[in-house]
Each structure stands twice: as structure tokens, then as C-alpha cells.
Amino acid sequence: MTKNSVKLPRNGFCKWGFIVGIISVFFSIFLFIPFLGLILSIIGLGKYDPQNESGRWMGITGIILNTLYIFAGMYANGMIG
């Protein structure tokens, strides 16, 4: 069996950071939700092991989404702009 045919498990923190980032689209006004997703994504990328896990793209996308929605929530709450 080649290395490419083995399906590696996804990094759980990266996966949940990405999912919370998608949920933040609807609940960015509650700033704790994107902050939670940002923390999960950062932890996931810190623990990411490319030899044994997949899903790094989820962690990176989670950081981008959650950061975007932190600023959107701050704007919506009148904290910036």
C-alpha cells in the first residue's frame, strides 16, 4: 500500500476551529464564539503532526474565518469603525 492511499485521521482541534469559524458567520455578534474558534484553530495547528494527521488546511482556514468574524463582530457592536 502506498503512503497516498492511507487515510490519516483529521486533527480534532483544527476541525472544530474550522466548524466554529463557519458557525461564526451567523453568530459573530457574540464575540466569544469566534474567539473560541480562533483558540481551537491555533491549538490545532500547534499540535498538528503531518506524519500522523491531516486537516492542516482546516486550522489555517479556521484562523482566517474567526479573525475575520472577530472584526465583523467588533464592528457590529460599535467597538471599531
Secondary structure, DSSP 8 states (H G I E B T S, - for coil): --GGGS---B-HHHHHHHHHHHHHHHHTTSTHHHHHHHHHHHHHHHH--TTT-B-HHHHHHHHHHHHHHHHHHHHHTTS--
